[in-house]
Structure formats: structure tokens, C-alpha cells
Amino acid sequence: MFKLFSAFRKDKVWDFNGGIHPPEMKTQSNGTPLRQVSLPQRFVIPLKQHIGAEGELCVQPGDHVLRGQPLTRGWGRMLPVHAPTSGTVAAIAPHSTAHPSALAEMSVIIDADGEDRWIERDGWNDYQNKSREALIERIHQFGLAGLGGAGFPTGAKLRGGGDKIDTLIINAAECEPYITADDRLMQDCAAQIVEGIRILAHILQPAQVLIGIEDNKPQAISMLRAVLADTHGISLRVIPTKYPSGGAKQLTQILTGKQVPHGGRSSDIGVLMQNVGTAYAVKRAVIDGEPLTERVVTLTGEAISRPGNVWARLGTPVSHLLNDAGFCPSGDPMVIMGGPLMGFTLPWLDVPVVKITNCLLAPSASEMGEPEEEKGCIRCSACADACPADLLPQQLYWFSKGQQHDKATSHNLADCIECGACAWVCPSNIPLVQYFRQEKAEIYALAQEEKRAAEAKLRFEARQARLERDKA
């Protein structure tokens, strides 16, 4: 009886409040194997493709580089970027990037030589004999960032967890309606993903390793189960499909029953999460000696004649990928980077693929429907019912509109994961997430201004004290 109860507890999954069930469009792209894309003639590699500061340049115009060669140096949260192919550095200049307003960021522009030659690669098949710090440093210097969308430096995340982690969660939920990059990667590369998970577990030494995957990915589940059949210490947990189960806090609650505290991190409750794509990249970095120079990108939508998932080199122009997939827009082209709920419309198509680019959605004119007019809030509370973070979107909307920054902060605006569930259910078509993003940006700008003012005050007071001492 006790064994039965223990087994039940072992495989138990929990639920989170809120969430939605939008129509799924995954079959557009998840039925065909991963394919390679022809290389463009020119690559644009932004120096900053992650959360944190950009690295320090170590190349200059005119330099010849090989694939995998560092273009920047990085430490702490400064993450290096690497050449995606061999060629010549044509320029180092600002270029529009993957951002809703296509902000220009400093980038290395490389003209490919067509040879696609690698640097000399030094794989660590004996990684078990390497120190924890050596493995983390390699992961960092090889440019790995979270490939699930956040882009937090993987090495810094592993280092920050220290010895406090008792649960390693591998996020395979991929809950956005159109995105199938992780699904296809698991179908085609399950063994390599599991090897990457073993490396992460070797570094962290957690008590348990859990893979969380939604039940709408039967082929990926079968492949993982086959690979894990003879593996001990890694548990596959199949969870009900609900958006946004792939959110870090939501998946943590589903798999462990624990809630991340307001303003806290998952490591505060002994949990560290990595995406399946990141686990695959860890395997390539550690065992194959390959820096992060490519990732899987979903190309989907009714305006694409050859939808699917491709290996896209970082720095490849979006237009090149779309042309390869048979992009045939009707009327004004619309391309969304990311999914329809958390993604954003690209102002133009010469922006490059970066480390956090998981999907390019090119819908037809009828697929997304005409944008409906924003109306007044009717206080129906549908947004609060849908919010997976247990927030009050209606209140946050009023605070954001009224620029009541203190009230927005005290109502935990920072906990908003910008999943779009509130906007999805809103009968008044209020773009709530846009208001919240703007409010977050304004709060951050004010905090930075206050910080600069405080630093200036300290400098002034120190100068005055020095002058007083000199007079004495």
C-alpha cells in the first residue's frame, strides 16, 4: 500500500490557476524532418543576443574568421558570440535586430567565403573527469544561452544555482500554438538531448531530473521514452496541454507542486530549469566541442508553401529563411517572430536570426483575422480568471494607463510573464500585454534614473568632503 502511494506521488502532476486553450496549429510544421537551409552570402551577428551585457570585441573589419571562432569575449553575464560560418568581417556597425521596433544594435557583419570551415574542435568525451567549474566555463565561453526564449546565459544560471539545486527540470512543454522547434528536435535528436541532460545533471548533482512535456507531442514522447528506457535518474512527465504550461513558474508548479515566491527565482525553492534545445546545445558544446552557431527555427503559417523546422545559422537574415521556405504573402506581408501570443510583428525582414529566435510565423490575411477595435474595459474579470500568474490584469491595466507606477509595482506587475492569455480572452480587445510591457519599461527607466541620481549625489558629497579636507 505504501509503495503504491509512493508511486502515485512520484508521478503526480499539479495544475496552475488560469491558462487558456487556443486552437493548435502545430501540424502545419511538425510532420517533416529537420532540414538544412542554404547559407546566405552575408551574416549579421548582433553582439547582444541574451540577457546581460554584450561581450568585448576581439575581431576587426578585414579579419578572416572560421565557423565557431569567437567574435567577442565574455565573462559573468557577458556572453560571447561566434562566427556562424567562415568568411571575412566586412564591418562592425549598428544593424536592426530582432525587436518589436527593430532597434539597431552593434553587430559583426560577415561575408561568407562559401567554404564553411570550422575552427579546430576539441570534444570532451570524458567530461565526467572534468571539474564542475571547467564544464560551466566551457558552456559559457561557447556562447550558450537559454534557447526557450528567455536567453539567460546558461553558464551563469548553472553557476548561480550552486549546490542548492535538488530538482533539474527540462522544459519540453512548448505550449505556443504554432511553434514546433522543440517537438521536432526531440523527434530527430532525442539521444543527443538526453546526453546533454546527463551533462547538466553531472554538473548540478540534483536529487531528481524531470522532463516536462505536453501530451500533444506523441512522437516526441515515444522517442524520449525509447532513449530513456535504460536510463536511471531521469523521469519523463507527460502533462495536460494548457497554455502557458511552458512558462518557467507554471511548469515548476506542475511538476513539483511548489510555487516560486513573488519577486523570487526558481533556485530559491531548489529548482533549476533548462530548455530541451539548450540541453542539446550543451551536448554539442561539451562532447563535440562546437560553440552555439545554429538553432532550430519553426517556419510556419499559411503564407509559407514549405513549412517545417530548419537548422538556421545565427545571423541569417529572416528574409533568407522565408524565401527558402517559399514565402508567398498576399497583400502586405506580416511576419511574427515567436508565436501569436508571445511573439511580435517584425517591422522589416532584414533582421537576423538570433539565439532566442524559435519561430517565424507568416500567416495569411485570413489566418490571423482583421485586428478588432479596442473598446472600454467592462470589468468582466475574464482576464483575471485566465492569468496563470495569479495577477489582476484589470487593475494593472488601469494603473498602467494612469502611470501609477507605485501601485503597478505593489500589485506585482514584475510577475507578469507577458503570455498574452489576458489579451486573448478580453472581450473588449484591449492589448493588455502592450500596456504592461510599456509600464515595465517606464518603471525600469525611472529606476535607472533614480540610480544615476543617487550615484551623482554620492559623487558630489564625496567631492565636497574632499574639498573640506583640503581646506583644513
C-alpha positions as CSV (number, residue, x, y, z in Angstrom):
1,M,0.0,0.0,0.0
2,F,2.8,2.4,0.9
3,K,4.7,1.5,-2.3
4,L,1.5,2.3,-4.3
5,F,1.1,5.6,-2.6
6,S,4.8,6.4,-3.2
7,A,4.5,5.6,-6.9
8,F,1.4,7.8,-7.1
9,R,3.3,10.7,-5.5
10,K,6.3,10.1,-7.8
11,D,4.3,10.5,-11.0
12,K,1.9,13.2,-9.7
13,V,1.5,16.4,-11.6
14,W,-0.2,19.5,-10.3
15,D,-2.1,22.3,-12.0
16,F,-1.8,26.1,-12.0
17,N,-4.6,28.7,-11.9
18,G,-5.8,30.3,-15.1
19,G,-4.5,29.4,-18.5
20,I,-6.2,29.0,-21.9
21,H,-6.7,26.5,-24.7
22,P,-6.1,28.4,-28.0
23,P,-6.5,26.4,-31.3
24,E,-3.4,24.4,-32.1
25,M,-1.7,24.8,-35.5
26,K,1.3,22.6,-34.8
27,T,0.6,20.1,-37.6
28,Q,1.5,22.7,-40.2
29,S,5.2,22.2,-39.3
30,N,5.9,19.2,-37.1
31,G,5.4,16.4,-39.6
32,T,8.6,16.7,-41.6
33,P,12.2,16.1,-40.5
34,L,14.6,18.9,-39.7
35,R,16.2,20.3,-42.8
36,Q,19.3,22.4,-43.6
37,V,19.0,25.8,-45.2
38,S,21.4,27.1,-47.8
39,L,23.8,29.6,-46.4
40,P,23.3,33.3,-47.2
41,Q,26.1,35.4,-48.6
42,R,26.1,37.8,-45.7
43,F,25.5,37.2,-42.0
44,V,24.6,39.8,-39.3
45,I,25.6,38.8,-35.8
46,P,24.4,41.2,-33.0
47,L,26.8,41.3,-30.1
48,K,24.0,41.1,-27.6
49,Q,21.6,38.1,-28.1
50,H,21.0,37.3,-24.4
51,I,20.0,38.8,-21.0
52,G,23.1,40.7,-19.9
53,A,25.8,43.0,-21.4
54,E,27.4,42.4,-24.8
55,G,30.9,40.9,-24.9
56,E,34.1,42.6,-25.7
57,L,35.0,42.6,-29.5
58,C,38.0,40.5,-30.4
59,V,37.8,40.9,-34.3
60,Q,38.0,43.9,-36.6
61,P,37.0,44.6,-40.2
62,G,39.1,42.7,-42.7
63,D,39.7,39.7,-40.4
64,H,39.2,36.2,-41.8
65,V,37.2,34.0,-39.4
66,L,36.2,30.4,-39.2
67,R,32.9,28.9,-38.1
68,G,32.9,28.7,-34.3
69,Q,35.6,31.4,-33.8
70,P,34.8,33.9,-31.0
71,L,33.8,37.4,-32.2
72,T,33.6,38.7,-28.7
73,R,34.9,37.7,-25.2
74,G,32.6,37.3,-22.3
75,W,32.6,36.7,-18.6
76,G,29.8,37.0,-15.9
77,R,26.7,37.7,-17.9
78,M,28.7,39.0,-20.8
79,L,28.2,36.1,-23.3
80,P,30.4,35.6,-26.4
81,V,29.1,35.3,-29.9
82,H,30.7,33.2,-32.6
83,A,31.1,33.2,-36.3
84,P,28.3,31.1,-37.9
85,T,30.5,30.3,-41.0
86,S,33.9,31.0,-42.4
87,G,34.4,34.3,-44.2
88,T,35.6,37.9,-43.8
89,V,34.5,40.5,-41.3
90,A,33.0,43.1,-43.7
91,A,32.0,45.7,-41.0
92,I,31.2,46.2,-37.3
93,A,28.3,48.5,-37.2
94,P,24.8,49.1,-35.9
95,H,22.1,46.9,-37.6
96,S,18.4,46.4,-37.0
97,T,17.8,43.4,-34.7
98,A,15.0,41.0,-33.6
99,H,13.0,43.6,-31.6
100,P,9.4,44.9,-32.0
101,S,10.8,48.3,-33.1
102,A,13.8,46.7,-34.9
103,L,16.3,48.6,-32.7
104,A,19.8,49.0,-34.2
105,E,22.4,47.2,-32.1
106,M,26.1,46.8,-32.7
107,S,26.7,43.8,-35.0
108,V,29.5,42.0,-36.7
109,I,28.8,41.6,-40.4
110,I,30.4,38.7,-42.1
111,D,30.7,37.9,-45.9
112,A,30.7,34.2,-46.2
113,D,33.5,32.6,-48.3
114,G,31.4,29.5,-49.2
115,E,33.8,27.1,-47.6
116,D,32.1,26.9,-44.2
117,R,35.2,25.8,-42.4
118,W,35.2,25.1,-38.7
119,I,37.8,26.0,-36.1
120,E,39.7,23.1,-34.6
121,R,37.2,21.4,-32.3
122,D,38.2,19.8,-29.0
123,G,35.4,17.5,-27.7
124,W,35.3,16.3,-24.1
125,N,34.1,12.7,-24.3
126,D,35.5,12.2,-20.9
127,Y,33.5,15.1,-19.4
128,Q,32.9,13.1,-16.2
129,N,36.6,13.7,-15.4
130,K,36.3,17.5,-15.8
131,S,35.6,19.7,-12.9
132,R,32.2,21.4,-12.4
133,E,33.8,24.8,-12.9
134,A,35.6,23.7,-16.1
135,L,32.3,22.4,-17.6
136,I,30.4,25.6,-16.7
137,E,33.2,27.8,-18.1
138,R,33.2,25.8,-21.4
139,I,29.4,26.2,-21.7
140,H,29.7,29.9,-21.1
141,Q,32.6,30.5,-23.5
142,F,30.8,28.5,-26.2
143,G,28.0,31.1,-26.1
144,L,25.1,29.1,-24.7
145,A,22.0,30.9,-23.6
146,G,18.5,29.7,-22.9
147,L,17.0,28.7,-26.2
148,G,13.5,28.6,-25.0
149,G,13.0,32.3,-25.4
150,A,14.5,34.0,-22.3
151,G,18.1,34.0,-23.4
152,F,19.7,33.9,-19.9
153,P,23.3,32.8,-20.1
154,T,23.4,29.1,-19.4
155,G,26.8,29.1,-17.6
156,A,25.7,32.0,-15.3
157,K,22.5,30.1,-14.5
158,L,24.3,26.9,-13.7
159,R,26.9,28.8,-11.6
160,G,24.2,30.7,-9.7
161,G,22.4,27.5,-8.8
162,G,25.5,26.4,-6.8
163,D,24.8,23.3,-4.6
164,K,21.2,24.4,-3.7
165,I,19.5,22.6,-6.6
166,D,17.6,19.4,-5.8
167,T,15.4,19.3,-8.9
168,L,16.6,19.9,-12.5
169,I,13.6,20.4,-14.8
170,I,14.0,20.1,-18.6
171,N,11.3,22.2,-20.3
172,A,9.8,20.3,-23.3
173,A,6.3,21.8,-23.0
174,E,6.5,24.2,-26.0
175,C,3.0,25.5,-25.4
176,E,2.6,28.2,-28.1
177,P,0.0,27.1,-30.7
178,Y,2.3,27.3,-33.8
179,I,5.8,26.5,-32.5
180,T,7.2,23.0,-33.0
181,A,11.0,23.6,-32.9
182,D,11.5,21.6,-29.7
183,D,9.0,18.9,-30.8
184,R,10.9,18.2,-34.0
185,L,14.3,18.4,-32.2
186,M,13.1,15.7,-29.8
187,Q,11.8,13.6,-32.6
188,D,15.0,13.7,-34.6
189,C,17.7,14.2,-31.8
190,A,16.4,12.6,-28.7
191,A,19.6,10.7,-27.8
192,Q,21.7,13.9,-28.1
193,I,19.2,15.8,-25.9
194,V,19.4,13.1,-23.2
195,E,23.2,13.2,-23.3
196,G,23.0,16.9,-22.8
197,I,20.7,16.4,-19.8
198,R,23.2,13.9,-18.3
199,I,25.9,16.6,-18.6
200,L,23.7,19.1,-16.8
201,A,22.8,16.6,-14.1
202,H,26.5,15.8,-13.7
203,I,27.2,19.5,-13.1
204,L,24.3,20.1,-10.7
205,Q,24.1,16.7,-8.9
206,P,20.3,17.2,-8.3
207,A,18.2,14.6,-6.4
208,Q,15.9,14.3,-9.3
209,V,15.7,15.2,-13.0
210,L,12.3,15.8,-14.6
211,I,11.4,16.3,-18.2
212,G,8.0,18.1,-18.6
213,I,6.3,17.6,-22.0
214,E,2.7,18.3,-23.0
215,D,0.6,15.4,-24.2
216,N,0.1,16.8,-27.7
217,K,3.6,15.6,-28.8
218,P,3.1,11.8,-29.0
219,Q,6.0,11.2,-31.4
220,A,8.5,13.1,-29.3
221,I,7.2,11.3,-26.2
222,S,7.8,8.0,-27.8
223,M,11.3,8.9,-28.9
224,L,12.3,10.1,-25.5
225,R,10.8,7.0,-23.8
226,A,12.8,4.8,-26.1
227,V,16.0,6.6,-25.3
228,L,15.3,6.7,-21.6
229,A,14.3,3.0,-21.3
230,D,17.7,2.1,-19.9
231,T,18.4,5.4,-18.1
232,H,18.0,5.8,-14.4
233,G,17.6,9.1,-12.6
234,I,15.7,11.0,-15.4
235,S,11.9,10.9,-15.3
236,L,9.6,11.9,-18.2
237,R,6.4,13.6,-17.0
238,V,3.6,13.9,-19.6
239,I,1.4,16.8,-18.6
240,P,-2.0,18.0,-19.9
241,T,-1.9,20.6,-22.7
242,K,-2.7,24.0,-21.4
243,Y,-1.2,27.4,-22.3
244,P,1.2,28.6,-20.8
245,S,2.4,25.3,-19.3
246,G,5.8,26.1,-20.7
247,G,6.3,29.2,-18.5
248,A,9.1,28.6,-16.0
249,K,7.0,29.2,-12.9
250,Q,4.0,27.3,-14.3
251,L,6.0,24.2,-15.3
252,T,7.8,24.3,-11.9
253,Q,4.4,24.2,-10.2
254,I,3.0,21.5,-12.4
255,L,5.9,19.1,-11.8
256,T,6.8,19.9,-8.2
257,G,3.7,21.4,-6.6
258,K,5.9,24.3,-5.4
259,Q,5.3,28.0,-6.2
260,V,8.1,30.4,-6.9
261,P,7.7,33.3,-4.5
262,H,6.8,36.8,-5.7
263,G,10.0,38.5,-6.8
264,G,11.9,35.3,-6.4
265,R,13.6,32.8,-8.6
266,S,13.1,29.0,-9.0
267,S,16.5,28.4,-7.4
268,D,15.0,29.8,-4.2
269,I,13.0,26.6,-3.9
270,G,15.8,24.3,-5.2
271,V,14.7,24.1,-8.8
272,L,16.7,24.9,-12.0
273,M,15.1,24.8,-15.4
274,Q,16.7,24.4,-18.9
275,N,15.0,24.0,-22.3
276,V,15.5,20.9,-24.4
277,G,17.2,22.9,-27.1
278,T,19.6,24.2,-24.5
279,A,20.3,20.6,-23.4
280,Y,21.1,19.7,-27.0
281,A,23.4,22.6,-27.3
282,V,25.2,21.6,-24.1
283,K,25.9,18.2,-25.6
284,R,27.4,19.8,-28.8
285,A,29.5,22.2,-26.8
286,V,30.9,19.7,-24.3
287,I,31.2,16.5,-26.2
288,D,31.5,17.8,-29.8
289,G,33.5,21.0,-29.0
290,E,31.1,23.1,-31.0
291,P,30.1,26.7,-29.9
292,L,26.5,27.8,-30.5
293,T,26.3,28.8,-34.1
294,E,22.9,27.5,-35.2
295,R,19.5,26.6,-33.8
296,V,16.2,25.0,-34.8
297,V,13.6,27.5,-36.1
298,T,10.0,26.8,-37.0
299,L,8.8,28.3,-40.3
300,T,5.1,28.2,-40.4
301,G,1.9,29.9,-41.4
302,E,-0.4,29.8,-44.5
303,A,1.8,32.3,-46.4
304,I,4.6,29.7,-46.4
305,S,4.4,26.9,-49.0
306,R,7.1,24.7,-47.4
307,P,6.5,24.9,-43.6
308,G,8.7,22.9,-41.3
309,N,11.6,23.2,-39.0
310,V,15.1,24.1,-40.2
311,W,18.6,24.4,-38.8
312,A,19.2,28.1,-39.1
313,R,22.7,29.6,-38.6
314,L,22.7,32.6,-36.2
315,G,22.9,35.8,-38.1
316,T,20.9,34.5,-41.1
317,P,18.6,37.2,-42.4
318,V,14.9,36.4,-41.8
319,S,14.2,37.1,-45.4
320,H,16.6,34.4,-46.5
321,L,14.9,31.7,-44.3
322,L,11.4,32.8,-45.6
323,N,12.5,32.7,-49.2
324,D,13.9,29.2,-48.7
325,A,10.5,28.1,-47.3
326,G,8.5,29.5,-50.2
327,F,7.2,32.7,-48.6
328,C,4.3,34.0,-50.8
329,P,2.4,36.7,-49.0
330,S,-0.9,38.1,-50.2
331,G,-1.0,41.9,-49.7
332,D,1.1,43.5,-47.1
333,P,3.4,40.8,-45.7
334,M,3.1,40.0,-42.0
335,V,5.8,38.0,-40.2
336,I,5.7,37.3,-36.5
337,M,8.9,36.3,-34.6
338,G,7.8,33.9,-32.0
339,G,4.3,32.6,-31.6
340,P,1.0,34.6,-32.0
341,L,0.6,35.0,-28.2
342,M,4.1,36.0,-27.1
343,G,5.7,37.0,-30.3
344,F,5.9,40.3,-32.1
345,T,5.5,41.5,-35.7
346,L,8.7,42.4,-37.5
347,P,8.8,45.9,-38.9
348,W,11.0,44.6,-41.7
349,L,12.7,41.3,-42.8
350,D,16.4,42.0,-42.9
351,V,16.8,41.4,-39.2
352,P,18.9,38.3,-38.3
353,V,18.1,35.1,-36.6
354,V,19.5,35.2,-33.0
355,K,19.9,32.8,-30.2
356,I,16.3,33.2,-28.9
357,T,14.6,33.0,-32.4
358,N,12.4,29.9,-32.2
359,C,9.8,30.6,-34.8
360,L,8.9,32.7,-37.8
361,L,5.1,32.8,-38.4
362,A,3.9,34.1,-41.7
363,P,0.1,34.0,-41.6
364,S,-2.2,34.6,-44.5
365,A,-4.6,37.6,-44.4
366,S,-7.4,35.3,-43.2
367,E,-5.4,33.2,-40.7
368,M,-5.0,35.9,-38.1
369,G,-8.2,37.8,-38.9
370,E,-8.6,41.6,-39.0
371,P,-7.5,43.5,-35.9
372,E,-10.5,44.5,-33.9
373,E,-11.1,47.9,-32.4
374,E,-10.1,48.3,-28.8
375,K,-13.1,49.1,-26.6
376,G,-13.5,50.1,-23.0
377,C,-13.0,47.7,-20.2
378,I,-16.3,46.2,-19.0
379,R,-14.8,44.8,-15.7
380,C,-15.8,41.2,-16.5
381,S,-12.7,39.8,-14.8
382,A,-12.1,37.2,-17.6
383,C,-8.5,38.4,-17.7
384,A,-8.0,37.6,-14.0
385,D,-9.5,34.1,-14.5
386,A,-7.1,33.4,-17.3
387,C,-4.0,34.8,-15.7
388,P,-1.5,32.0,-14.8
389,A,0.5,34.3,-12.5
390,D,-2.5,35.0,-10.2
391,L,-2.4,38.7,-11.0
392,L,-5.2,41.2,-11.5
393,P,-4.7,42.3,-15.2
394,Q,-7.8,44.7,-15.0
395,Q,-6.2,46.6,-12.1
396,L,-2.8,46.6,-13.7
397,Y,-4.3,47.9,-16.9
398,W,-5.8,51.0,-15.0
399,F,-2.5,51.5,-13.2
400,S,-0.5,51.3,-16.4
401,K,-2.9,53.7,-18.3
402,G,-2.7,56.2,-15.4
403,Q,1.0,55.8,-15.0
404,Q,0.5,54.8,-11.3
405,H,3.9,53.2,-11.1
406,D,3.9,52.5,-7.4
407,K,0.5,50.8,-7.5
408,A,1.5,48.7,-10.5
409,T,4.7,47.6,-8.7
410,S,2.8,46.8,-5.5
411,H,0.3,44.7,-7.5
412,N,3.3,42.6,-8.7
413,L,3.5,43.7,-12.3
414,A,7.0,42.3,-12.4
415,D,5.5,38.8,-12.0
416,C,3.7,39.2,-15.4
417,I,5.2,36.7,-17.8
418,E,3.6,38.5,-20.8
419,C,2.0,35.3,-22.0
420,G,-0.9,37.1,-23.6
421,A,-3.7,34.9,-22.0
422,C,-5.4,38.0,-20.6
423,A,-5.5,39.7,-24.0
424,W,-6.7,36.5,-25.7
425,V,-9.8,36.3,-23.6
426,C,-10.6,40.0,-23.4
427,P,-14.0,40.8,-25.0
428,S,-13.0,44.4,-25.4
429,N,-9.9,43.5,-27.5
430,I,-7.7,45.5,-25.1
431,P,-4.0,44.8,-25.9
432,L,-3.2,44.3,-22.3
433,V,0.3,42.9,-22.7
434,Q,1.3,46.0,-24.7
435,Y,0.2,48.2,-21.8
436,F,2.1,46.0,-19.3
437,R,5.3,46.0,-21.4
438,Q,5.2,49.7,-21.7
439,E,4.6,50.1,-17.9
440,K,7.5,47.8,-17.1
441,A,9.8,49.8,-19.4
442,E,8.8,53.1,-17.8
443,I,9.3,51.7,-14.3
444,Y,12.7,50.4,-15.3
445,A,13.7,53.7,-16.8
446,L,12.6,55.6,-13.7
447,A,14.6,53.2,-11.5
448,Q,17.7,53.7,-13.6
449,E,17.2,57.5,-13.4
450,E,16.9,57.3,-9.6
451,K,20.0,55.1,-9.5
452,R,22.0,57.6,-11.6
453,A,20.8,60.5,-9.4
454,A,21.8,58.6,-6.2
455,E,25.3,57.9,-7.7
456,A,25.7,61.5,-8.7
457,K,24.7,62.6,-5.2
458,L,27.3,60.3,-3.7
459,R,30.0,61.6,-6.0
460,F,29.0,65.2,-5.2
461,E,29.1,64.5,-1.4
462,A,32.4,62.8,-1.7
463,R,33.8,65.8,-3.7
464,Q,32.5,68.2,-1.1
465,A,34.1,66.2,1.7
466,R,37.4,66.1,-0.1
467,L,37.3,69.9,-0.6
468,E,36.6,70.4,3.1
469,R,39.5,68.2,4.0
470,D,41.8,70.1,1.6
471,K,40.7,73.4,3.2
472,A,41.5,72.0,6.7
